[in-house]
């Protein structure tokens, strides 16, 4: 029952969409019925058209996200516990965070080319900011009691990072990763829409260009579901990996 209640608003919107599109007052080639979009979605999965662009989008998103985690977590921990690193990097990330990274697409295409590398690098850049900042604030906000206790037992500075600072910052790190998961999918699609090179973004633009609005909406539905599934998977993994952490309500 709670699950049905949660999705009830979406069902109401879809039913209204279907009803309005069937009235004849709107152009079905601009605002197609939901039932026709779902039928097209089933068709492109059945005939396999969706799989190559879905694969292109997903591997680019996951590659950029993985690189951002590999760079962002150590950098955020360093900023949180080393004053020199905080002094140098914190202003860069604080001022750069509000910048719409999508505006960097022409520059990245010029640097890295039209194909996958420019897209992965932009995904990496966009995901790096939330991961670094969440990790930084998590490491910086640790209670000194834990650090003093580890120091009193003779824990060295390097070991302190991996045995104390990293475990206690994992909840904040994971918050940043959850944000970055959705960002990775969105940026992947937008870069494909702008610069081509395959993927769901290019599929949507090509469908709009040839007036195939139902396929464009079906691709958009695929993007939404892929982002939702990845986000829920990240939530599930959080519950398994951080079972000891009680989330604040």
Secondary structure as GFF3:
##gff-version 3
##sequence-region A 1 249
A	DSSP	alpha_helix	2	21	.	.	.	ID=ss1
A	DSSP	alpha_helix	34	46	.	.	.	ID=ss2
A	DSSP	alpha_helix	49	81	.	.	.	ID=ss3
A	DSSP	alpha_helix	83	97	.	.	.	ID=ss4
A	DSSP	three_ten_helix	101	104	.	.	.	ID=ss5
A	DSSP	alpha_helix	105	112	.	.	.	ID=ss6
A	DSSP	alpha_helix	116	140	.	.	.	ID=ss7
A	DSSP	alpha_helix	144	152	.	.	.	ID=ss8
A	DSSP	alpha_helix	157	160	.	.	.	ID=ss9
A	DSSP	pi_helix	161	165	.	.	.	ID=ss10
A	DSSP	alpha_helix	166	195	.	.	.	ID=ss11
A	DSSP	alpha_helix	200	209	.	.	.	ID=ss12
A	DSSP	alpha_helix	213	241	.	.	.	ID=ss13
###
